Amino acid sequence: MDDTQLLPAPDASGSRPEEPPRWLNEQEFRAWIGYRRMRALLDLQLARELAADQGLSEPDYDVLTSLSDAEDRRIRLSEMADRMLWSKSRLSHHVTRMQQRGLVTRQECPSDGRGAFIVLTDQGMETLRAAAPGHVAAVRAHFIDLLTEEQVRVLGDVTEAVLEHLRRHVD
């Protein structure tokens, strides 16, 4: 492939950008496409198993685990939305559906009349306790146990580096 094939087409004015993009080499492309495909298939498989085993969606599980780790098993709705990278409106609708199933409830925030806490119910905690062993087994079977100890360590380093970079751009 010659260099002209790596340059983008001229824009409407007929000019090209001053510097060509840094296209991915074969190794980088393999890693990027592999990651994208792996993520999509892994998410799909884990979601299928979680739904089949416990009738939970991945967002349900994320909300339940976040609440189970929180002080008093409750988190402000706005904080949870930030954690999940969802809008408050989207999370509020999701929480309403979880409330209807008895997994969570809402409490008004005494210091902020507009704010609300999402609270994990006892039923929600029991649902999480029932779901966690199967979910962890699925994560192991479809991901962790396929890797060597060194690959897991490197993956942890890679994810921390990317997350640190992305947090600076989101905040």
C-alpha positions as CSV (number, residue, x, y, z in Angstrom):
1,M,0.0,0.0,0.0
2,D,1.5,3.4,-0.9
3,D,1.1,6.5,1.2
4,T,-1.6,8.0,-1.0
5,Q,-3.9,5.2,0.0
6,L,-3.5,6.2,3.6
7,L,-4.6,9.8,3.0
8,P,-8.2,10.8,3.4
9,A,-10.0,12.0,0.3
10,P,-9.8,15.8,-0.4
11,D,-12.6,17.8,1.2
12,A,-15.0,20.0,-0.8
13,S,-12.3,22.6,-1.3
14,G,-10.0,20.0,-2.8
15,S,-7.4,20.3,0.0
16,R,-6.2,17.6,2.3
17,P,-5.4,18.0,6.0
18,E,-1.8,19.0,6.6
19,E,-0.9,15.8,8.5
20,P,-2.3,12.4,7.5
21,P,-4.0,10.5,10.3
22,R,-2.0,7.9,12.2
23,W,-3.7,4.8,10.9
24,L,-3.5,1.6,12.9
25,N,-0.8,-0.9,12.0
26,E,-1.7,-4.6,11.7
27,Q,-1.0,-5.3,15.3
28,E,-2.9,-2.3,16.6
29,F,-5.8,-3.0,14.3
30,R,-5.9,-6.7,15.5
31,A,-5.9,-5.5,19.1
32,W,-8.6,-2.9,18.6
33,I,-11.0,-5.0,16.5
34,G,-10.4,-8.0,18.8
35,Y,-11.2,-5.9,21.8
36,R,-14.4,-4.6,20.2
37,R,-15.6,-8.0,19.1
38,M,-14.7,-9.6,22.5
39,R,-16.5,-6.9,24.4
40,A,-19.6,-7.2,22.3
41,L,-19.7,-11.0,22.5
42,L,-18.7,-11.2,26.2
43,D,-21.3,-8.6,27.2
44,L,-24.0,-10.5,25.2
45,Q,-23.1,-13.9,26.8
46,L,-22.9,-12.5,30.3
47,A,-26.2,-10.7,29.8
48,R,-27.9,-13.8,28.5
49,E,-26.8,-15.9,31.4
50,L,-27.7,-13.3,34.0
51,A,-31.2,-12.9,32.5
52,A,-31.7,-16.7,32.2
53,D,-30.4,-17.5,35.7
54,Q,-32.0,-14.6,37.7
55,G,-34.1,-12.5,35.4
56,L,-31.8,-9.5,35.8
57,S,-30.3,-7.2,33.2
58,E,-26.7,-6.0,33.4
59,P,-27.9,-2.5,34.5
60,D,-30.0,-4.2,37.2
61,Y,-27.0,-6.0,38.4
62,D,-24.8,-2.9,38.3
63,V,-27.4,-1.0,40.4
64,L,-27.7,-3.8,42.9
65,T,-23.9,-4.3,43.3
66,S,-23.3,-0.5,43.6
67,L,-26.0,-0.3,46.3
68,S,-24.7,-3.3,48.2
69,D,-21.3,-1.7,48.5
70,A,-22.6,1.7,49.6
71,E,-23.0,2.9,53.1
72,D,-26.5,2.1,54.4
73,R,-27.1,0.4,51.0
74,R,-28.1,3.7,49.4
75,I,-26.7,6.1,46.9
76,R,-28.0,9.4,45.5
77,L,-29.7,9.0,42.2
78,S,-27.4,11.6,40.6
79,E,-24.3,9.8,41.9
80,M,-25.5,6.5,40.5
81,A,-26.2,8.1,37.1
82,D,-22.7,9.5,37.0
83,R,-21.2,6.0,37.9
84,M,-23.2,4.3,35.2
85,L,-22.6,7.1,32.7
86,W,-26.4,7.4,32.3
87,S,-28.6,10.5,32.4
88,K,-30.6,11.0,35.6
89,S,-33.8,10.6,33.6
90,R,-32.8,7.3,32.1
91,L,-31.7,5.9,35.5
92,S,-34.9,7.2,37.1
93,H,-37.0,5.3,34.7
94,H,-34.8,2.1,35.2
95,V,-35.1,2.5,39.0
96,T,-38.9,2.8,38.7
97,R,-39.0,-0.6,37.0
98,M,-36.7,-2.0,39.6
99,Q,-39.0,-0.6,42.3
100,Q,-42.0,-2.3,40.8
101,R,-40.1,-5.6,41.2
102,G,-39.3,-4.8,44.9
103,L,-35.5,-4.6,44.3
104,V,-35.0,-1.0,45.3
105,T,-36.9,1.9,46.8
106,R,-36.4,5.7,46.8
107,Q,-35.9,8.0,49.8
108,E,-36.1,11.7,49.7
109,C,-32.9,13.5,50.5
110,P,-33.5,15.5,53.7
111,S,-30.9,18.1,52.8
112,D,-32.1,18.6,49.2
113,G,-35.8,18.4,48.4
114,R,-35.1,17.7,44.7
115,G,-32.7,14.9,45.3
116,A,-33.4,11.3,46.0
117,F,-31.6,8.2,47.3
118,I,-31.9,4.8,45.7
119,V,-32.0,2.2,48.4
120,L,-31.4,-1.5,48.2
121,T,-34.3,-3.4,49.7
122,D,-33.9,-6.7,51.5
123,Q,-35.5,-8.4,48.5
124,G,-32.9,-6.7,46.2
125,M,-30.1,-7.9,48.5
126,E,-31.4,-11.5,48.4
127,T,-31.7,-11.3,44.6
128,L,-28.1,-10.1,44.3
129,R,-26.9,-12.8,46.7
130,A,-28.7,-15.4,44.5
131,A,-27.3,-13.9,41.3
132,A,-23.7,-13.2,42.3
133,P,-22.3,-16.8,42.4
134,G,-23.6,-17.6,38.9
135,H,-22.5,-14.3,37.5
136,V,-19.0,-14.7,38.9
137,A,-18.9,-18.2,37.5
138,A,-19.8,-16.9,34.1
139,V,-17.2,-14.1,34.3
140,R,-14.6,-16.8,35.2
141,A,-15.7,-19.3,32.5
142,H,-16.0,-16.8,29.7
143,F,-13.1,-14.5,30.6
144,I,-10.8,-14.7,33.6
145,D,-10.0,-18.4,33.5
146,L,-9.1,-18.2,29.8
147,L,-6.2,-15.9,30.7
148,T,-2.9,-16.5,32.4
149,E,-2.1,-14.7,35.6
150,E,0.3,-12.4,33.6
151,Q,-2.4,-11.6,31.1
152,V,-4.8,-10.7,33.9
153,R,-2.2,-8.4,35.4
154,V,-1.4,-6.7,32.1
155,L,-5.1,-6.3,31.4
156,G,-5.5,-4.6,34.8
157,D,-2.7,-2.3,33.9
158,V,-4.1,-1.5,30.5
159,T,-7.6,-0.8,31.8
160,E,-6.3,1.5,34.6
161,A,-4.2,3.5,32.0
162,V,-7.2,3.9,29.7
163,L,-9.6,4.7,32.5
164,E,-7.2,7.3,34.0
165,H,-7.0,9.0,30.6
166,L,-10.7,8.9,29.9
167,R,-11.6,10.3,33.4
168,R,-9.6,13.4,32.6
169,H,-11.6,13.9,29.5
170,V,-15.0,13.2,31.1
171,D,-14.5,15.3,34.3
